[in-house]
Amino acid sequence: QQQVKQSPQSLIVQKGGISIINCAYENTAFDYFPWYQQFPGKGPALLIAIRPDVSEKKEGRFTISFNKSAKQFSLHIMDSQPGDSATYFCAASPNRDDKIIFGKGTRLHILP
Amino acid sequence: DADVTQTPRNRITKTGKRIMLECSQTKGHDRMYWYRQDPGLGLQLIYYSFDVKDINKGEISDGYSVSRQAQAKFSLSLESAIPNQTALYFCATSDRLGDWTNTGELFFGEGSRLTVL
């Protein structure tokens, strides 16, 4: 059973556009929702994370939107740049102090 | 030097061989993890350890074993490798979560690419 469902699997966006990646979860015990970014040949690295008691968190061009009642959260990349081309993983952790479970990832390509 | 070091970075082996992937870290973190990455399947947790005496199975532990030799070292073994274990393997570390000033961030190594023929 996949605990964190991520879509789309791949995404192509024009430079300057908005990239949107969505995730859904079932386990109501999840209380920590990070996003990781992975460039080719590298390990994933934390991009941004959100707590369940807020509906939005913004860091620069990256925003997480969180809908607790729908059990969904999404990553928005504003003014997308070619350097944002990477694989993005949403994730969730049950009880905040437990292991992190990842979605299947989204390969994002920003056209120059 | 990298904070999380994996060896070997690349390995080609044959079916039935025993393989060990090693991970060492200089971050001083208690928690260490092994993940497997396959195209389209994301990152799947194999095993994790919250301290030296703690070992836990993850989502896909069958066919794998681990050893936590010290706080800084966590190795993954494939006792008898099979072709469907061909994948990219990542070691990661994290600090113990306390209050919300700690992000619970995972720090990944560069990965070990394993090919089983």
Chai-1 contact restraints between the chains, C-beta under 6 A:
chainA,res_idxA,chainB,res_idxB,connection_type,confidence,min_distance_angstrom,max_distance_angstrom,comment,restraint_id
A,Y32,B,G104,contact,1.0,0.0,6.0,A-B,restraint_1
A,G43,B,F90,contact,1.0,0.0,6.0,A-B,restraint_2
A,G43,B,F108,contact,1.0,0.0,6.0,A-B,restraint_3
A,G43,B,G109,contact,1.0,0.0,6.0,A-B,restraint_4
A,G43,B,E110,contact,1.0,0.0,6.0,A-B,restraint_5
A,G43,B,G111,contact,1.0,0.0,6.0,A-B,restraint_6
A,P44,B,F108,contact,1.0,0.0,6.0,A-B,restraint_7
A,L46,B,E105,contact,1.0,0.0,6.0,A-B,restraint_8
A,A49,B,T103,contact,1.0,0.0,6.0,A-B,restraint_9
A,R96,B,L97,contact,1.0,0.0,6.0,A-B,restraint_10
A,D97,B,L97,contact,1.0,0.0,6.0,A-B,restraint_11
A,K99,B,Y48,contact,1.0,0.0,6.0,A-B,restraint_12
A,F102,B,G42,contact,1.0,0.0,6.0,A-B,restraint_13
A,F102,B,L43,contact,1.0,0.0,6.0,A-B,restraint_14
A,G103,B,G42,contact,1.0,0.0,6.0,A-B,restraint_15
A,K104,B,L41,contact,1.0,0.0,6.0,A-B,restraint_16
A,K104,B,G42,contact,1.0,0.0,6.0,A-B,restraint_17
A,G105,B,G42,contact,1.0,0.0,6.0,A-B,restraint_18
